């Protein structure tokens, strides 16, 4: 169980790094030759996605190794997870290159090539990214729903999961409440719906399902609070 809470903490760290990389000027330097990318794009395309991929894979391994007997639908879950990782890599590669070209050369340019770059940056890559996020997360949630932990979360592990869920929820709230919306609310809404339904089903033994608990608090809390903010603020 400790490994799950540690991996959740690593996931929060990777998302914090992604936010710092995107929202600050620390990584705005240009790479040579030809100034082909910013360090920001390089880290967002390779360094941080590599960390997130490793964390998601280790989460999958931890969840699927809980029982001595392999799940009879393991091949389906593994295939789904692999598809999610593939699409995540595609979205990262497509988005970061086109985002760099868009913001460096196409902000005030409406030529055909800039329209193509802008569409890849703002629309297509986002769609593929959120499809991958939904596939990866739902795969973990559904597998865990049939393979609970052998022991419940300890008080320390419970607090680690809770704090990390609050951090993720706050990030989702900022994204949905204050930024331009595209496919984001649909993806977060779907993940919130699935995780909250699973929480309701497992409510009597929730502390045996750390990933479901984490996602319900993080995705559900962030999404619901952003909806309330938009309705009443």
C-alpha positions as CSV (number, residue, x, y, z in Angstrom):
1,X,0.0,0.0,0.0
2,X,2.9,2.3,0.7
3,X,4.0,2.0,-2.9
4,X,0.6,3.3,-4.1
5,X,0.8,6.4,-1.9
6,X,4.4,7.1,-3.0
7,X,3.4,6.7,-6.6
8,X,0.5,9.1,-6.2
9,X,2.9,11.6,-4.6
10,X,5.2,11.2,-7.6
11,X,2.3,11.8,-9.9
12,X,1.6,15.1,-8.1
13,X,5.2,16.1,-8.3
14,X,5.2,15.5,-12.0
15,X,2.1,17.6,-12.5
16,X,3.6,20.3,-10.4
17,X,6.8,20.2,-12.6
18,X,4.6,20.4,-15.7
19,X,2.8,23.5,-14.3
20,X,6.1,25.2,-13.4
21,X,7.5,24.3,-16.8
22,X,4.4,25.8,-18.6
23,X,3.6,28.8,-16.4
24,X,7.0,30.2,-15.5
25,X,9.9,31.6,-17.5
26,X,12.5,29.2,-16.1
27,X,12.6,27.0,-19.3
28,X,12.1,29.6,-22.0
29,X,15.6,29.2,-23.5
30,X,16.0,28.0,-27.0
31,X,17.7,24.8,-28.1
32,X,20.3,24.5,-30.8
33,X,20.7,23.9,-33.6
34,X,18.3,26.3,-35.4
35,X,16.5,27.1,-32.2
36,X,14.3,24.1,-32.9
37,X,12.5,24.0,-29.6
38,X,12.3,25.8,-26.2
39,X,13.5,23.9,-23.2
40,X,9.9,24.2,-22.1
41,X,8.7,22.2,-25.1
42,X,11.5,19.7,-24.7
43,X,10.7,19.0,-21.0
44,X,6.9,18.9,-21.7
45,X,7.4,16.5,-24.6
46,X,10.1,14.1,-23.2
47,X,11.3,14.6,-19.6
48,X,8.0,15.1,-17.8
49,X,5.9,12.6,-19.9
50,X,8.6,10.0,-19.3
51,X,8.2,10.5,-15.6
52,X,4.4,10.3,-15.9
53,X,4.6,7.2,-18.1
54,X,6.8,5.5,-15.5
55,X,4.5,6.4,-12.7
56,X,1.3,5.2,-14.5
57,X,3.1,2.0,-15.5
58,X,4.2,1.3,-11.9
59,X,0.7,2.1,-10.7
60,X,-0.7,-0.4,-13.2
61,X,1.9,-3.0,-12.0
62,X,1.1,-2.5,-8.4
63,X,-2.7,-2.8,-9.0
64,X,-2.4,-5.9,-11.2
65,X,0.0,-7.7,-8.9
66,X,-2.3,-7.5,-5.8
67,X,-3.7,-11.0,-6.2
68,X,-1.8,-14.3,-6.7
69,X,-4.2,-15.3,-9.4
70,X,-4.1,-13.3,-12.6
71,X,-7.3,-11.5,-13.6
72,X,-9.2,-13.4,-16.3
73,X,-9.5,-10.2,-18.4
74,X,-5.9,-9.1,-17.8
75,X,-5.1,-9.1,-21.6
76,X,-7.9,-6.6,-22.2
77,X,-6.8,-4.3,-19.4
78,X,-3.2,-4.5,-20.6
79,X,-4.1,-3.7,-24.2
80,X,-6.3,-0.8,-23.0
81,X,-3.4,0.6,-20.9
82,X,-1.0,0.2,-23.8
83,X,-3.3,2.1,-26.2
84,X,-3.6,4.9,-23.6
85,X,0.2,5.2,-23.3
86,X,0.6,5.2,-27.1
87,X,-2.0,8.0,-27.5
88,X,-0.4,10.0,-24.6
89,X,3.0,9.9,-26.4
90,X,1.3,11.0,-29.7
91,X,-0.4,13.9,-28.0
92,X,2.8,15.1,-26.3
93,X,4.8,14.9,-29.5
94,X,2.2,16.7,-31.6
95,X,1.3,19.3,-29.0
96,X,4.7,20.6,-27.9
97,X,6.2,21.0,-31.4
98,X,3.1,22.8,-32.8
99,X,2.7,24.9,-29.6
100,X,6.3,26.2,-30.1
101,X,5.7,27.0,-33.8
102,X,2.3,28.5,-33.0
103,X,3.5,30.9,-30.3
104,X,6.7,31.8,-32.1
105,X,5.6,32.3,-35.6
106,X,1.8,32.2,-35.9
107,X,0.2,34.4,-33.2
108,X,-0.9,37.1,-35.7
109,X,-0.5,35.0,-38.8
110,X,-3.6,33.4,-40.5
111,X,-1.9,31.8,-43.4
112,X,-2.8,28.2,-44.3
113,X,0.2,26.7,-42.6
114,X,-0.4,28.6,-39.4
115,X,-4.0,27.5,-39.4
116,X,-2.8,23.9,-39.6
117,X,-0.2,24.5,-36.8
118,X,-2.8,26.3,-34.6
119,X,-5.4,23.5,-35.1
120,X,-2.8,20.8,-34.1
121,X,-1.8,22.9,-31.1
122,X,-5.1,23.9,-29.7
123,X,-7.5,21.2,-30.9
124,X,-6.2,17.9,-32.2
125,X,-3.4,17.3,-29.7
126,X,-5.7,18.3,-26.8
127,X,-8.3,15.8,-28.0
128,X,-5.8,13.0,-28.2
129,X,-4.3,13.9,-24.8
130,X,-7.7,13.7,-23.0
131,X,-8.7,10.5,-24.8
132,X,-5.4,9.0,-23.5
133,X,-5.9,10.3,-20.0
134,X,-9.4,8.9,-19.9
135,X,-8.3,5.5,-21.2
136,X,-5.3,5.2,-18.8
137,X,-7.3,6.4,-15.7
138,X,-10.4,4.3,-16.4
139,X,-8.3,1.2,-17.0
140,X,-6.7,1.6,-13.5
141,X,-10.0,2.4,-11.9
142,X,-11.9,-0.6,-13.4
143,X,-9.0,-3.0,-12.6
144,X,-8.8,-1.8,-9.0
145,X,-12.5,-2.1,-8.6
146,X,-12.2,-5.9,-9.0
147,X,-8.8,-6.2,-7.3
148,X,-8.8,-4.4,-3.9
149,X,-5.8,-4.0,-1.7
150,X,-5.3,-6.7,0.9
151,X,-5.0,-4.1,3.7
152,X,-6.8,-0.8,4.2
153,X,-5.0,2.5,4.0
154,X,-3.1,3.4,7.2
155,X,-3.7,6.8,8.7
156,X,-0.4,8.1,7.2
157,X,-1.2,6.7,3.8
158,X,-4.7,8.1,4.0
159,X,-3.4,11.6,4.6
160,X,-0.9,11.2,1.7
161,X,-3.6,10.2,-0.7
162,X,-5.9,13.0,0.7
163,X,-3.3,15.8,0.3
164,X,-2.3,14.7,-3.2
165,X,-6.0,14.5,-4.2
166,X,-6.5,18.0,-3.0
167,X,-3.5,19.2,-5.0
168,X,-4.8,17.5,-8.2
169,X,-8.3,18.8,-7.5
170,X,-7.0,22.4,-7.1
171,X,-5.2,22.1,-10.4
172,X,-8.3,20.9,-12.2
173,X,-10.3,23.7,-10.6
174,X,-7.8,26.3,-11.9
175,X,-8.0,24.7,-15.4
176,X,-11.7,24.6,-15.6
177,X,-12.6,27.8,-13.7
178,X,-10.2,30.3,-15.2
179,X,-9.0,29.0,-18.6
180,X,-10.5,28.7,-22.0
181,X,-12.5,25.4,-22.2
182,X,-12.4,22.9,-25.0
183,X,-12.6,19.2,-24.4
184,X,-11.3,19.6,-20.9
185,X,-14.7,19.6,-19.0
186,X,-16.0,16.6,-20.8
187,X,-12.8,14.5,-20.0
188,X,-12.7,15.6,-16.3
189,X,-16.5,15.2,-16.1
190,X,-16.3,11.6,-17.4
191,X,-13.5,10.7,-15.0
192,X,-15.3,12.3,-12.1
193,X,-18.5,10.4,-13.0
194,X,-16.7,7.0,-13.2
195,X,-14.7,7.5,-10.0
196,X,-17.6,8.8,-8.0
197,X,-19.8,5.8,-9.1
198,X,-17.1,3.4,-8.1
199,X,-16.7,5.2,-4.7
200,X,-20.4,4.8,-4.1
201,X,-20.2,1.1,-5.0
202,X,-17.1,0.6,-2.7
203,X,-18.2,3.0,0.0
204,X,-18.1,0.4,2.8
205,X,-14.5,-0.7,2.0
206,X,-13.2,2.5,0.4
207,X,-9.9,2.4,2.1
208,X,-9.0,-0.8,0.2
209,X,-9.3,1.1,-3.1
210,X,-6.7,4.0,-2.9
211,X,-6.7,4.9,-6.6
212,X,-10.5,5.1,-6.8
213,X,-10.4,7.2,-3.6
214,X,-7.7,9.5,-5.0
215,X,-9.4,10.0,-8.3
216,X,-12.9,10.6,-6.8
217,X,-11.5,13.3,-4.5
218,X,-9.2,14.8,-7.1
219,X,-11.2,14.7,-10.3
220,X,-14.6,14.9,-8.6
221,X,-13.6,17.6,-6.2
222,X,-11.9,19.8,-8.8
223,X,-14.7,19.4,-11.4
224,X,-17.6,20.0,-9.0
225,X,-16.0,23.0,-7.3
226,X,-15.3,24.6,-10.8
227,X,-18.9,24.1,-11.8
228,X,-20.1,25.7,-8.5
229,X,-17.7,28.6,-9.0
230,X,-19.0,29.3,-12.5
231,X,-22.6,29.1,-11.4
232,X,-22.3,31.3,-8.3
233,X,-19.3,33.5,-8.7
